[in-house]
Amino acid sequence: MIGVAPPMMTESAFDRLAGEALEELALEIESKLGDRLEVELREGILTVDLEDGGRYQINKHVPMRQLWLASPKSGAWHFACGAAGGPWISTRDPSTTLGSLLRDELRAATGVFLDLTL
């Protein structure tokens, strides 16, 4: 079932996978847009402030083993990942991944293509 991580995913496995995903996002966004946007990853929360005042916030939600995204363009999203890793898939639209949603929205906002494959 999409939206609920498999029971075999431990909290430590989730923390590792989610941490890696947040770091990957932060590095890619910072490397391509750091001169135009404020990008901060602190204590498991990634914040991206747009030039127009919009703010993306992505954080770990440990009880559900999900990453939660607040988007100024499309609202709230929840993403789950399998225990072995792989893409973070939306719980409301399985055809949407965290990487594809952020890539498309940030490209629309900045005109810059980001390689966000998670």
Residue pairs with C-beta under 8 A, 6 or more apart in sequence:
2 80
2 89
2 90
2 91
2 94
3 64
3 66
3 78
3 80
3 91
3 92
4 64
4 65
4 80
5 14
5 64
5 65
5 66
5 80
5 81
5 82
5 83
6 82
6 83
8 83
9 65
9 82
9 83
11 62
11 65
13 83
14 60
14 62
14 65
15 60
15 62
17 81
17 85
18 44
18 60
18 67
18 81
19 44
19 60
21 67
21 81
21 88
21 98
21 118
22 41
22 44
22 46
22 58
22 60
22 67
23 41
24 116
24 118
25 46
25 58
25 98
25 99
25 102
25 116
25 118
26 39
26 40
26 41
26 46
28 114
28 115
28 116
29 37
29 39
29 48
29 102
29 106
29 114
30 39
32 112
32 114
33 39
33 106
33 110
33 112
33 114
36 51
36 110
37 48
37 49
37 50
37 51
37 110
38 47
38 48
38 49
39 46
39 47
39 48
39 49
40 46
40 47
41 47
44 59
44 60
45 57
45 58
45 59
45 60
46 56
46 57
46 58
46 59
47 55
47 56
47 57
48 55
48 56
48 57
48 106
49 55
50 56
50 72
50 109
50 110
51 109
51 110
52 109
54 72
54 73
54 109
55 70
55 72
56 69
56 70
56 71
56 72
56 102
56 105
56 106
57 69
57 70
58 67
58 68
58 69
58 70
58 98
59 67
59 68
60 66
60 67
60 68
61 67
61 68
61 78
64 78
64 80
65 80
65 81
66 78
66 79
66 80
66 91
67 78
67 79
67 81
67 88
67 98
68 76
68 77
68 78
68 79
69 76
69 77
69 78
69 79
69 98
69 101
69 102
70 76
71 77
71 101
71 105
73 105
73 108
73 109
74 101
74 105
77 90
77 91
77 92
77 96
77 98
77 101
78 90
78 91
78 92
79 88
79 89
79 90
79 91
79 97
79 98
80 88
80 89
80 91
81 87
81 88
81 89
87 97
87 98
87 99
87 117
87 118
88 97
88 98
88 99
88 118
89 96
89 97
90 96
90 97
90 98
90 101
97 118
98 116
98 118
99 116
99 117
99 118
100 116
102 114
102 116
103 113
103 114
103 115
103 116
106 112
106 114
107 113
107 114
